[in-house]
């Protein structure tokens, strides 16, 4: 009996309250758990729809009615109605904390409850799509002021001045204060045993920012209190890491040992505030794994294609030129992966060279070496934290399921191809084609209505990408499945299906 044919574990499954309705938050955890045949249920009808908040009270009732093996819960969604709602909607610490009470009731039944909470970001943009309305035009000034406030606090300097209007400053700081207090409430839920584990994440931060200051304060409390809390960069992948942790616990067996490799692991990736090696270790820990040294007996080798230092961003400013050693770095990593695979090691690759897309040199090198399909995980989307969390979750679930004899290899291959198509074919290539067709403004989100002709262009380019690399011949992009969940080109959704199924239609 091979791994694909092994009997499935019969679990009630995982109750998931994701950060919002985007596929990265609501679908990726389901795809990861599918590797082990563990079902994941979400309150889909109660989740937010972009700037329309979800139903926090309804989600609380839904959660109370579940009897899962475990629960993974975004505190932003349960408390506010979603990620954007946590940045834009009114509410007091007391009123929002009261909505977290269903967690205590569920934990009292003996159900492990894993939580995700986030440090509020201050993006350097005047796009208000995901922020309070005053972000247009005050977002860049608030971003600068955030950094100045942090620097001043480090040196005991007075509060720096800004030309942001008083009422905007008051609302900006008031929201941050409220959300920081709620993050302390989350730590209290760990301390009193309500939460089995907690991930405190932050996206779009920097070495100097209020988010970085708050992460430091939360890290201090975490160290003092002890307990299973992971504080690290990343946001959208956080529920996926905790689903992976939960699946590993359900399957039993020892913690997965991960050796992290990569040049310049001390580099800090764009939109983050700690070295990428530290982010990788934090994501492994969030998934329940243990980091070991390269020469130790690791269950999986995580190869990190580290930030190239150019400041390029596939969504904002794609690289016009590449560093002199870019090709050598990509081919060296692919060669290392090939040698490890040939010697019997499991290998995962996290491509963090540039944010918001894959390094095409690395993807070509992996395919050219004939190992693109042999990896236990691959990702290259959005921030380094997003990428590393996704790779860690996929890889550790793969190893745990394989060790338990329940690995669904077909689900694994679908997920692996999905990442190549989304992170490389779309983010690095087809998205630029789509934005050129739309006449999108650089650095700002666009709007794409349902049925727009650009969806067909994207589908054709993704299909051509897979054909050109010659990978996963039994799988294909399902025709007509491409959609843009938030009606913008920043993120995408589609379905990977079997090529045989398409031929039979």
FIKE-500553 format. One record per residue (C-alpha): z negated, x, y negated. Coordinates in steps of 0.5 Angstrom, whole numbers, plus 500, padded with zeros to 3 digits. Example, Ala and Ser with C-alpha at 12.3 -4.5 7.8 and 13.67 -1.06 7.14 Angstrom:
<pts>
484525509 486527502 
</pts>
This chain:
<pts>
500500500 502503493 498502487 503496484 502492491 494493491 490487491 488485484 481485482 478477481 475477474 473472469 476477464 475479457 474474451 477477445 477476438 482480435 482483428 488478426 494475429 498481429 501484436 497491434 491487434 492481439 497483444 496490445 489489448 492484453 498489455 493495456 488490460 494488464 495495467 488493471 490486472 484484468 486477464 484477456 483471453 484470445 482464440 490464438 490457435 484459430 486466428 489467421 496467419 497473414 493471408 491464411 484465414 482463421 477459422 470463423 466457425 471454430 472461433 464462434 464455438 470458442 466464443 460460445 464456450 466462454 463465460 467472461 465478464 465481457 467480450 470484445 469481438 472483431 466482426 471481420 474475424 468472426 465473420 470472415 476469418 480476419 481482416 485480410 480475409 474480409 478483403 480477399 475471400 468469397 462469401 455472401 452477406 447471408 453466409 457471413 452474417 450467420 457466423 455472427 449468431 454466437 454474439 446473440 447467444 452470448 449477449 442473451 446470458 447478460 454478457 456485455 459484447 463490444 464489436 469492431 467493424 471496419 470500412 474496407 480501404 482502397 490503398 494507393 499502392 500496387 502491393 497485393 500483400 494484404 489485398 486481392 491479387 488484382 491490386 498488382 497492378 490495378 491498385 493505384 487506378 482503383 484508388 483514383 477511381 474510388 476518389 472520382 466515384 465519391 466526387 461524382 456522387 457529391 455532385 450528381 455526376 455520371 459514373 466516371 470512366 476508368 481503364 480498370 478491366 470490367 471483371 476487376 471493377 465488378 469484384 471491387 465494387 461487389 466486395 465493397 457492397 457486401 462489406 458495407 451491407 455487413 456494417 449495416 448488419 453490425 448497426 442492427 446488432 446495436 439497435 436490437 441490443 446484441 452489441 453493448 457498443 460498436 466501433 466502426 473504423 476505417 484505415 488508409 482513407 482520404 477526404 475523397 474516397 468510397 470509404 469516406 462516402 460509406 463512413 458518411 452513410 454509416 454516420 447518418 444511420 448511427 445518428 438516426 438510430 442513436 446508441 453507443 456507436 463510434 465512427 472514426 478513422 483507425 482500425 488496428 487499435 480498435 479492439 484495444 480501445 474497446 478493451 480499455 472501455 471494458 476495463 473501465 466499466 469493470 473497475 467502476 467509477 465515473 467516466 474519465 474526463 479528458 482535455 485535448 490540447 494541440 496546435 492546429 487540431 483542425 489539420 487532417 492527417 495523412 490517410 485520414 479524412 477528418 481533422 485530427 482533433 475530431 479523431 482524438 475526441 472519437 477515440 476518447 469516446 470509444 474508450 468510454 471517456 468524456 472530452 472536456 475543455 482545457 480549463 475544466 477539471 480534467 482527469 488527464 491532459 491529452 497533448 497532440 503533436 499535430 500533423 506537420 503538413 509536410 506529407 512525410 511518412 517514416 515508412 514510405 518517404 521519411 522527411 528529407 527536411 523538416 519544417 522551419 518551426 519543427 523544433 520549436 513545436 516539439 520543444 513547446 509541446 514538451 515544455 507544456 507537458 513538463 509544466 502540467 506534470 509539475 502542477 500535478 496533472 496527468 499527461 498523455 502525448 500522442 505524436 501525430 506529426 508524421 505517420 508510421 513513426 515518431 518525431 525524433 525532435 519530440 522524443 528528444 525533447 521529452 527525454 531532455 525535459 526528464 519527463 519521458 517516463 512520467 507520462 501516463 501514455 505515449 504513442 506514435 505508430 502508423 496513422 493518427 487514428 492508431 496513435 490516438 486510440 492507443 494513447 487514449 486506451 493506455 491513458 484512460 486505463 491508467 487513470 481508472 486503475 489508479 483511481 481504483 487502487 489496482 494500477 500495476 505500475 510495472 506493467 504501465 512502465 513496460 508498455 510505455 517503454 515498448 511504445 518508445 522502442 517500437 514507435 521511435 527507435 524502430 519505426 523512425 530509426 532502425 526500420 530504415 537501417 533494416 530496409 537499407 540492409 535488405 535493399 527493400 524497394 521504397 513503397 513496397 513490402 519486403 520479405 525477411 525470413 526467420 533468423 535473418 541477420 537483420 534482426 540482430 541489427 534491429 535489436 542492437 539499434 533499439 538497445 542503443 536508443 534506450 541507452 542513449 536516452 537514459 530512460 527506464 533503467 530497470 527495464 530492457 529489450 529481452 535479447 533474442 526476442 525481436 521478430 517480424 510477425 508478418 516477415 516484413 519490416 513494416 511491423 515488429 514484435 519484441 519483449 520488454 523485461 527487467 534489466 535485473 532478470 538479464 543480469 542474473 542470466 
</pts>
